[in-house]
Amino acid sequence: MEKIIMLNQKMYMAYNEVLDYIKVLNKVKDKLIIFPSNIYLLEYINNGFTVGIQNISKEDNGAYTGEVSAYQAKSIKVEYVLINHSECHEKWEDVLIKINKAIENNLKVVLCTSEVIHEKLPNDIIIAYEPVESIGTGKLKSLAEIEEKINILKTKYQKVLYGGSVSTYNIDKLMQIKNLDGFLIGKSSINSYEVLKMLEVVC
């Protein structure tokens, strides 16, 4: 089964770096889903990449300076949205509103979580399991611990990814986890050549 590879670029990269990045990864763009800073969304979309937005507002429109709604994102052909990433410190009631807004606007939801979700949600949501202690630290939990959480989540959701310090140093190890549908790769995804190395392992 082909793995899903999502790249969360967070708040990294200047415009000239994005242009170089696109040139390097252009030939493998069909294997990637990119979540860039909002100001670069159209640059990737216009170059034929599949794109997601890093977050959305819980509102449809209005005087919400600095926010972007699901309907605005969809209007420029964004296909995915990250919701509940640990760095965003979301309230659960807001997360649920955002999920509904995304679905109403035909955005595919990638829901980040560090724990098993017991609340019933649409099973076509993509889950990104991200242990808090692994995000940005370079430290992985044991494969057995990760696999246990993945297996529980897989009983409820069709697609479950792993995120949290994924890099060229550990992706071959993480590939040993059964039932894993792919990866949400953070900071290491901003180096296009590192992405190519990881693709060699995954694909």
Backbone hydrogen bonds, N-H to C=O, Kabsch-Sander energy under -0.5 kcal/mol:
donor,donor_aa,acceptor,acceptor_aa,energy
4,I,181,D,-2.8
6,M,4,I,-0.6
6,M,183,F,-2.9
7,L,33,I,-2.8
8,N,6,M,-0.6
8,N,185,I,-2.9
9,Q,7,L,-0.9
9,Q,35,F,-2.1
10,K,35,F,-0.5
12,Y,9,Q,-1.1
18,V,14,A,-2.0
19,L,15,Y,-2.1
20,D,16,N,-1.8
21,Y,17,E,-2.5
22,I,18,V,-2.5
23,K,19,L,-1.7
24,V,20,D,-2.0
25,L,21,Y,-2.3
26,N,22,I,-1.0
28,V,25,L,-1.4
29,K,26,N,-1.0
31,K,28,V,-2.2
32,L,29,K,-1.3
33,I,5,I,-1.9
34,I,50,T,-2.5
35,F,7,L,-3.2
40,Y,37,S,-2.2
41,L,38,N,-1.3
44,Y,40,Y,-1.7
45,I,41,L,-2.5
46,N,42,L,-3.0
47,N,43,E,-0.6
47,N,44,Y,-0.6
48,G,45,I,-1.8
49,F,44,Y,-2.3
50,T,29,K,-0.5
50,T,32,L,-0.6
52,G,34,I,-3.0
53,I,80,Y,-2.4
57,S,68,V,-2.7
64,Y,62,G,-2.0
67,E,64,Y,-2.1
73,A,69,S,-2.3
74,K,70,A,-2.6
75,S,71,Y,-1.4
76,I,72,Q,-0.7
76,I,73,A,-1.2
77,K,74,K,-1.9
78,V,73,A,-2.0
79,E,51,V,-2.8
80,Y,51,V,-1.4
81,V,108,K,-2.2
82,L,53,I,-2.4
83,I,110,V,-2.4
88,C,85,H,-2.4
89,H,85,H,-0.6
89,H,86,S,-0.8
94,D,91,K,-0.6
95,V,91,K,-2.2
96,L,92,W,-2.3
97,I,93,E,-1.4
98,K,94,D,-2.6
99,I,95,V,-2.5
100,N,96,L,-2.0
101,K,97,I,-2.4
102,A,98,K,-2.6
103,I,99,I,-2.5
104,E,100,N,-2.6
105,N,101,K,-1.2
106,N,103,I,-1.7
107,L,102,A,-2.8
108,K,79,E,-3.0
109,V,107,L,-0.5
110,V,81,V,-2.8
111,L,109,V,-0.6
111,L,126,I,-2.9
112,C,83,I,-2.6
112,C,110,V,-0.6
113,T,128,A,-2.3
118,H,116,V,-0.6
125,I,122,P,-1.6
126,I,109,V,-2.6
127,I,125,I,-0.5
127,I,159,K,-2.5
128,A,111,L,-2.7
129,Y,127,I,-0.6
129,Y,161,L,-2.7
130,E,113,T,-3.0
130,E,128,A,-0.7
134,S,131,P,-2.1
135,I,131,P,-0.8
135,I,132,V,-1.0
136,G,134,S,-0.7
137,T,134,S,-0.9
138,G,134,S,-0.8
146,I,142,S,-2.4
147,E,143,L,-3.0
148,E,144,A,-2.0
149,K,145,E,-1.7
150,I,146,I,-2.5
151,N,147,E,-2.6
152,I,148,E,-1.8
153,L,149,K,-2.5
154,K,150,I,-2.2
155,T,151,N,-0.7
155,T,152,I,-0.9
156,K,153,L,-1.5
157,Y,153,L,-2.1
158,Q,123,N,-2.0
159,K,125,I,-0.6
161,L,127,I,-3.8
162,Y,182,G,-1.9
163,G,129,Y,-2.6
164,G,184,L,-0.6
170,N,167,S,-1.0
171,I,167,S,-1.9
174,L,170,N,-2.5
175,M,171,I,-1.6
176,Q,173,K,-1.6
177,I,174,L,-1.8
180,L,177,I,-0.9
181,D,160,V,-2.6
182,G,160,V,-0.5
183,F,4,I,-2.6
184,L,162,Y,-2.2
185,I,6,M,-3.3
185,I,183,F,-0.6
189,S,186,G,-2.5
190,I,187,K,-1.9
191,N,188,S,-0.9
192,S,190,I,-0.8
194,E,191,N,-0.5
195,V,191,N,-2.0
196,L,192,S,-1.9
197,K,193,Y,-1.7
198,M,194,E,-2.3
199,L,195,V,-2.4
200,E,196,L,-1.6
201,V,197,K,-1.1
202,V,198,M,-2.4
203,C,199,L,-3.1
